[in-house]
Amino acid sequence: MKNISSILTGIAVCAVFFSFSCKKTSTNPINQPADDQKAVSVQEDMVITPFGARPKSQVHQIENGYALTYQGNRLVKVQSQTGKVAEDFGDQLQIQKNAEQSKKTTSLSTSAFPGLGSGWITYAQNNVPVAGITGFSTDWIVPSNPPANNGQLLYLFNGLQDGFSATSHILQPVLQYGNNGRFGGNYWVINNWYVSCQTCPVFYGTPITVTPGTGLTGNMSGTAATGGNYNYTSKFWEVDNPTAPGPHRIHYYPDNNSITVNNVPEMQYIFETMEAYNMQQSSNYPNGSCNMTGIQVLTGGGRRPTVVALNFIPYNVVTDVGQHTTVVSGQEVDLYFH
């Protein structure tokens, strides 16, 4: 995530921020690190989040039975059942003002860490914002493990953003391979994240280990809140026999896998993304591709919500080992590792 003015240097693009007047725009993801932010190694007291490297003091777990909510300008963790404040993360408006003014970088320099490209490697974005999203889901299958391990970190996710400024947020159900400095290793885990600006707190749920071949559905649901804001929950479902033909039965992972954020700005921007750090060689990626299928965005509520027709545009930011995105349809985006 980051300010559009500091990313994708040298790539020809048209339109900026919230304009979608061109067929292919430069509405860049807010968690694409700048050159001086592309941390590629975990150091002590740092966590490489789906936002880039952050001090551990800024990275917080939201445990089962708790939710994030805005009370005025303050972001707090509350008990879901009682609404009692368990932790106060401070005045976010002031934090965001400081971030906009200082453009402070808290990530690690990449100059000492040779390797392949980092950050948002390849992704697809819907060509227009979608207002009133009440559901966004994507199916995918956990890939095989990479042939080689060199401390790499790989993130695969569908995500919702509320904008493209340095202080915008993204909500994302994330499949992770590698250790980010807080959890993980040479295996796959799923978790849910809510992340924002360089100096803002970062939040995640409870990691759950999954194995290659597992069918996943990353799902985000939203309901209108006060003052034009929304309440969102991000969580994973497991899909039984994902490669079998016909309909599939799904079931929820434990509730502690989810993360809920309340009274936050509306999220209208839709992504399917591959993100990576500390890639040293081609074999640090899995073989083949991760196919993001069954993509569905809903607006409205009740028994008959509206299914939104999607038109994804691919962006290949890093192609050093052939990574690329293929848009098959409005319901499928294939993310290729090579």
C-alpha positions in Angstrom: 0.0 0.0 0.0 1.3 3.4 -0.8 0.9 6.8 -2.5 0.5 6.5 -6.3 3.2 9.2 -6.8 5.9 6.9 -5.5 5.3 3.6 -7.4 5.5 2.0 -10.8 8.4 4.3 -11.9 9.0 4.2 -15.6 5.7 2.4 -16.4 3.5 4.4 -18.8 0.0 4.8 -17.3 -3.0 7.0 -17.8 -5.4 8.6 -15.3 -4.7 8.8 -11.6 -6.4 8.1 -8.3 -10.2 7.9 -8.6 -10.5 8.6 -12.3 -11.2 5.6 -14.5 -11.7 7.4 -17.7 -9.0 5.4 -19.6 -9.3 1.8 -20.5 -6.2 1.0 -18.4 -5.6 3.3 -15.5 -2.9 3.9 -12.9 -5.1 3.5 -9.9 -2.2 1.7 -8.2 -2.7 -0.5 -5.1 -2.1 1.3 -1.9 0.2 -1.4 -0.6 2.6 -1.4 -3.4 6.0 -0.4 -1.8 8.1 2.3 -3.2 11.7 1.5 -4.2 12.9 2.6 -0.7 10.2 0.6 1.0 10.5 -2.8 -0.7 11.7 -4.7 2.4 13.1 -8.1 1.4 14.4 -9.4 4.7 12.8 -9.8 8.1 14.9 -8.1 10.8 14.4 -8.1 14.5 11.4 -6.2 15.6 10.1 -5.9 12.1 7.1 -7.7 10.4 6.7 -7.8 6.6 2.9 -7.4 6.4 0.8 -7.2 3.2 1.6 -3.5 3.6 5.4 -3.9 3.6 7.8 -4.0 6.6 6.4 -2.6 9.8 7.7 -2.4 13.4 6.2 -5.1 15.5 4.8 -2.5 17.8 2.5 -1.4 15.0 1.2 -4.9 14.1 -1.7 -6.1 16.3 -3.7 -9.3 16.4 -7.5 -9.1 16.7 -8.4 -12.2 18.7 -11.6 -14.3 18.5 -14.4 -12.4 20.2 -13.1 -8.9 19.4 -13.6 -6.4 16.6 -12.1 -3.1 15.4 -14.3 -0.1 15.4 -14.1 3.7 15.0 -15.4 5.8 17.8 -15.1 9.2 16.4 -11.5 9.5 15.1 -10.2 6.9 17.5 -9.8 3.3 16.4 -10.4 0.8 19.2 -10.6 -2.9 19.8 -13.8 -3.9 21.4 -15.4 -7.0 22.8 -17.9 -8.1 20.2 -20.5 -9.2 22.7 -20.3 -6.2 25.1 -18.8 -3.4 23.1 -16.4 -2.8 25.9 -13.1 -1.2 24.8 -10.2 -3.5 25.2 -7.5 -1.4 23.5 -7.2 2.1 22.1 -5.0 2.6 19.0 -5.3 6.4 19.2 -6.5 9.2 17.0 -6.2 7.9 13.5 -7.0 11.3 11.9 -3.8 12.7 13.5 -1.8 9.7 12.6 -2.9 10.0 9.0 -2.2 13.7 8.9 1.3 13.0 10.2 1.7 10.4 7.5 0.6 12.7 4.7 2.9 15.5 5.9 6.0 13.5 6.6 5.8 10.7 4.1 7.9 8.9 6.7 9.4 5.5 5.6 9.4 2.8 8.3 10.4 0.0 5.9 13.8 -1.4 5.3 16.1 -0.4 2.5 16.5 -2.9 -0.3 20.1 -1.8 -1.2 21.7 -4.5 1.0 19.4 -7.3 -0.2 20.0 -8.5 -3.7 17.2 -10.5 -5.2 14.1 -10.4 -7.4 11.4 -7.8 -7.4 9.2 -7.2 -4.3 5.8 -5.8 -3.5 2.7 -6.3 -5.6 4.2 -8.5 -8.3 1.2 -8.9 -10.6 -2.5 -8.3 -10.1 -5.9 -7.5 -11.7 -8.1 -4.6 -10.8 -11.8 -4.1 -11.7 -11.9 -1.2 -14.1 -14.4 0.8 -12.1 -15.2 1.3 -8.4 -18.3 -0.5 -7.1 -20.5 1.3 -4.6 -22.5 -0.5 -1.9 -20.6 -3.8 -1.9 -22.2 -6.3 0.4 -20.1 -9.3 -0.6 -16.9 -10.1 -2.5 -15.7 -13.7 -2.7 -13.0 -15.6 -4.7 -12.2 -19.3 -4.8 -8.6 -20.6 -5.2 -6.6 -23.7 -4.5 -3.5 -23.7 -2.2 -0.6 -24.2 -4.6 2.2 -26.7 -4.2 5.1 -25.6 -2.0 7.9 -23.8 -3.8 10.8 -26.1 -4.9 13.4 -24.0 -3.0 13.3 -22.0 0.2 15.5 -18.9 0.8 13.4 -17.1 3.4 10.9 -15.9 0.8 7.5 -14.5 1.6 4.5 -14.9 -0.8 1.0 -13.4 -0.4 -2.0 -14.3 -2.5 -5.3 -12.6 -1.9 -8.5 -10.9 -3.1 -8.8 -7.4 -1.6 -11.0 -4.4 -1.1 -9.6 -0.8 -0.9 -11.3 2.4 0.1 -9.0 4.6 -2.0 -5.5 5.3 -3.3 -4.0 7.8 -1.0 -1.2 7.2 1.4 -3.7 6.8 4.2 -6.2 4.5 2.5 -7.0 1.1 3.8 -7.3 -2.4 2.4 -9.2 -5.4 3.7 -7.9 -8.8 2.5 -8.2 -12.5 3.2 -4.6 -13.7 2.6 -2.9 -17.0 1.8 0.7 -16.8 2.9 3.8 -18.9 2.3 6.9 -18.1 4.4 7.6 -16.3 7.7 6.6 -12.6 7.9 8.4 -12.0 11.3 5.2 -12.6 13.3 4.0 -16.1 12.1 4.5 -18.6 9.3 7.3 -20.7 7.8 8.0 -23.0 4.9 4.3 -23.9 4.7 1.0 -22.2 3.8 -1.2 -20.3 6.3 -4.4 -18.2 5.9 -5.2 -15.0 7.7 -7.2 -11.8 7.4 -5.6 -8.3 7.4 -6.8 -4.7 7.7 -3.9 -2.4 6.8 -3.2 1.2 6.1 -0.6 4.0 6.0 3.1 3.8 6.8 2.6 5.0 10.4 -0.8 3.5 11.0 -1.5 0.4 13.1 -1.8 -2.9 11.1 -4.2 -5.7 12.2 -4.5 -9.4 11.5 -6.6 -12.3 12.8 -5.6 -15.8 13.8 -3.3 -17.7 11.4 -4.5 -21.2 10.3 -2.2 -23.7 8.6 -3.4 -25.2 5.3 -2.0 -27.7 2.9 -1.4 -27.7 -0.8 -4.6 -28.7 -2.7 -6.9 -27.2 -0.1 -9.8 -25.3 -1.7 -10.3 -21.8 -0.3 -12.9 -19.1 -0.6 -11.8 -15.6 0.6 -14.9 -13.8 1.5 -15.6 -10.2 2.6 -19.1 -9.1 3.6 -20.3 -5.5 4.2 -23.2 -3.7 5.7 -23.9 0.0 5.7 -23.1 1.9 8.9 -23.6 5.5 10.0 -22.4 8.6 8.1 -21.7 6.8 4.9 -19.3 4.3 6.5 -19.5 0.5 6.4 -19.0 -2.5 8.6 -17.0 -5.4 7.0 -15.9 -8.9 8.0 -13.2 -10.8 6.2 -12.9 -14.6 6.6 -12.1 -17.8 4.8 -14.3 -20.8 3.8 -13.0 -24.2 2.9 -14.2 -25.8 -0.3 -14.6 -29.6 -0.3 -13.2 -31.5 -3.3 -12.3 -28.3 -5.1 -11.2 -30.0 -8.3 -14.3 -32.2 -8.7 -16.9 -31.1 -11.2 -20.3 -29.6 -10.2 -21.3 -27.7 -7.1 -19.1 -27.9 -4.0 -19.9 -27.9 -0.3 -18.2 -25.2 1.7 -17.8 -24.7 5.4 -16.4 -22.0 7.6 -13.1 -22.1 9.3 -13.3 -21.2 13.0 -14.6 -17.7 13.8 -11.2 -16.8 15.2 -9.9 -16.8 11.6 -12.0 -13.8 10.7 -11.5 -10.0 11.3 -14.3 -7.5 11.6 -13.9 -3.7 11.2 -16.8 -1.4 12.0 -17.7 2.2 10.9 -14.8 2.5 8.4 -14.8 4.3 5.0 -16.6 2.4 2.2 -14.5 0.1 0.2 -15.2 0.2 -3.6 -12.0 -1.0 -5.3 -11.5 -4.7 -6.2 -8.3 -6.6 -6.6 -6.9 -10.1 -7.2 -3.2 -10.0 -6.3 0.2 -11.8 -6.0 2.6 -10.1 -3.6 6.2 -11.3 -2.8 9.3 -10.4 -0.8 12.8 -11.8 -0.5 12.6 -13.8 -3.7 16.1 -14.8 -4.6 15.5 -17.3 -7.5 12.8 -18.5 -9.8 12.3 -21.6 -7.7 11.3 -19.6 -4.7 7.9 -19.3 -6.4 5.6 -22.4 -6.7 5.2 -24.0 -10.1 2.4 -23.0 -12.4 -0.2 -20.5 -11.4 -2.8 -19.7 -8.8 -6.2 -19.4 -10.5 -8.6 -17.0 -8.7 -12.0 -18.3 -9.8 -15.7 -18.0 -8.9 -15.1 -14.3 -8.4 -18.4 -12.7 -7.3 -19.3 -9.2 -6.1 -22.7 -8.4 -4.6 -24.5 -5.2 -3.9 -27.8 -4.9 -1.9 -29.1 -7.3 0.7 -31.9 -9.7 1.3 -32.4 -13.0 -0.6 -31.8 -11.5 -4.0 -28.7 -9.3 -4.0 -27.4 -7.9 -7.3 -24.5 -9.7 -8.9 -22.1 -7.1 -10.3 -20.6 -7.6 -13.8 -16.8 -7.3 -13.4 -14.2 -6.2 -16.0 -10.7 -6.8 -14.7 -7.6 -5.2 -16.1 -4.2 -6.9 -15.6 -1.1 -5.1 -14.3 2.2 -6.9 -14.5 4.5 -4.8 -12.2 7.4 -7.3 -11.8 8.1 -9.9 -14.6 11.7 -10.9 -13.7 10.8 -14.7 -13.9 7.8 -14.4 -16.1 5.2 -13.5 -13.6 2.0 -12.2 -15.1 -1.8 -12.1 -14.8 -4.3 -13.4 -17.3 -7.9 -12.2 -17.1 -10.0 -15.2 -18.3 -13.3 -13.5 -17.5 -15.1 -11.4 -15.0 -15.2 -14.5 -12.8 -11.6 -15.7 -13.2 -8.1 -14.2 -12.9 -5.0 -16.4 -13.2 -1.9 -15.3 -11.4 1.2 -17.0 -13.0 4.3 -17.5 -10.9 6.5 -18.0 -14.1 
